[in-house]
Amino acid sequence: MKPFKFFVITDTHYFAKSLSATGDAYKEFMEFEQKCFAETSAINEAAFEYLANQNEADTILIAGDLSFNGEKASHEEFVGLLNKLKNAGKDVYVVTAGHDMEPNPFQYTEEGRVHVEGVKFSDLYDYYRDFGYDKAISFYRENLSYVAQLADGVRLLVLCNDSEGKKNIAYTDELLAWAKEQMDKAKEDGQMMFAMEHYPVLPGQPILTLIGDARQKESKKLYTLLADNGVHLIFTGHMHNQSINVVETENGNKFYDVCTGALIGCPAFMRLCTIEDENTVDIKSIPVPDFKWDTKGKDCKTYLRDQFESMIRMIVYCMETNPGRSLRKLGGDNPKLHKIVSFVGKKLSTLTVGKVSRFFFVKAHKDIKDRRFIDLVVDIARNAFEGDQPFVEGTPEGDTVLKVFKRLKPVFRILNKKLHGSQGEAIDMYELLKHSLGNYGISDYDATLNLR
């Protein structure tokens, strides 16, 4: 087979220019948002113009959450952008996801949040039939899953875990049987096959093992089926994080999950991928280009990073001043916790790294001891999404935080017995936190993957 190149983007979350994103309620909503809202059309237009003018590859994969929240107007405008790529000679293949359908499409006006017309799952075929479905050599209509022949010797298996009225579900036995048939057919035909779906199959960072919505349901069952039948690579999105992870099945087969940052929120990246041969795939990351918007003189990366950081700081600020709001953002309010959360929020806002470390009988590294603790927390949170987390052993931050974690090992041993990953697996809290703090494995940005 000849080398084959293609681009991957995900989580475009396009919001129509014909809809409104203004008013005090909108500003309040954005205080707790990682991704952009009003700016999404400008960001998508800049990225699509870049892709249309690239000669390195004519195939573009989009791994789900195409619209902001299923607005009909957003889908209509987004299809217009896809048609511009098509007219530029590009082949586009999409998978839809939970944000692409009802029940909650909305806009913000000066009067507040207003419901707008949305689309149902059954409507999505008509919007995106030209961008994967009608080019499919096999199509599983119930879940909008399909197989496409991308080039001589290269096939794409697209899996969608939604169906009418259901989002982010475990795959049915019927769909998995269809997928198995397609993998068998690819082997019979001498085709290298890889996959795309919206939800990560492997947790982007170890800490995300604890969060149920952070990956595909029954993920081990899925990656075992794929890897043991010759599909060793999948491209995903959803968590808006930049990561490359690998696992080995019980039969000794490798499986890689390449998750790409959201187009419209920090970290905003695209991937340029090259299938060199059946065993070798080269991954390169490309920053989303600057876009036409009043970014207050900031470049795209800084503008989106500032939005991410302001979200984290607002959560901490509200812990002190409005603990119920912070708890709702983090999963659920409990009035009994308000005083504790408020106390913790106040301390997070005022303490230095040195003072927090001394609380655990640890001496902070001299380079960071006077740094505000909240600033370190923001860096750790952002790094977990940006990937290639720098706070490994041997860095001031890594050594200081890991010393604190070692002090907490007796507590972690108790937690290890009581807590499990979101899919029931045993966890080691120290190792989970260590590898979320620093990346000790594959680069999350540029890497050459050996699939076998």
C-alpha angles and dihedrals in degrees: 000000000000120000110272126204130198141160126239125202130164146183096030089166091191114199116197120250087219090065127074131251105175142108139060094294089055092051090050091049092052092053088076099036128106094189129060122251116182091032097055097096091053092047093048092047092053093047094046092049088053092050093046090056097047117106097188094082138011097193122084126186121198114196103206146280090086095168130043095247110337100287112166091221091052092053091048093052093042091054086055089058091047090052089055088057090047091051089051089060098262126140110219126196120186139184119201126222145184097294090057098072143042155293099084116030112153148160133204122239131171086272093056138255113354129188115237134192113285138183132250125230089253089059095058096079092064092049097048105026090113093053104063111321101076091041092054121120086203126019129192098199099187092066100022089243122147150160122240131190103228099177141336105308096004127100131178123215110203116196124191119189096197130089135170107316094354132094133190096000131163110265116262121241088245094057092045090050089053090049090050090052090052092050091049090049091050091054092047090052094047093245128152105227130195131171145231131197134152102243120066114250093201120041109263091224127010093249089062088066085084095056116083098205093048095088145018115291114255087012097168091056090052100046091045091053092047099043095042089053098049104272105117101163137055133177116216144167134175100108093064090228132126111234146138117200136172135199133178122226123228087260091057099255120141123232124190126197114197108192117187128208119253116273091228104040141044117317094037110182143143127208129229107199130189123195099207094179139327090292105035131065123173118208125197127177124221123193116237107257124250113274138211105267138108096269093164090250095306125131119241095264094051094044093053093041091053090053090053094047094046088056092055092045092048091053090053092044091052091047086069101034104027109014094173091061092051092048091051090053091049095050114289143357123249116177090204089067098050097096093046093047091048091051092049091047092053092050092047089055097049110029127092125225089251094055093047091048092051089055086066093041091252127132111227120225110269092239094062106022093102095044118113109259092224090060090056090048091053091050093050093049094047093045090055089061098037092051130212086080106208101205097097128143110295096039121101092242095043095048093046097047093042090053088055090048090051089054087053095052093105088056091044091054089058092046091049089061095047103036130064134180117271090265096046101266123143115256137204105211095199094052092040092055095040093055092044090053095049134018111236096167141049117351110259091217115038122018144141110229122209102203098196 
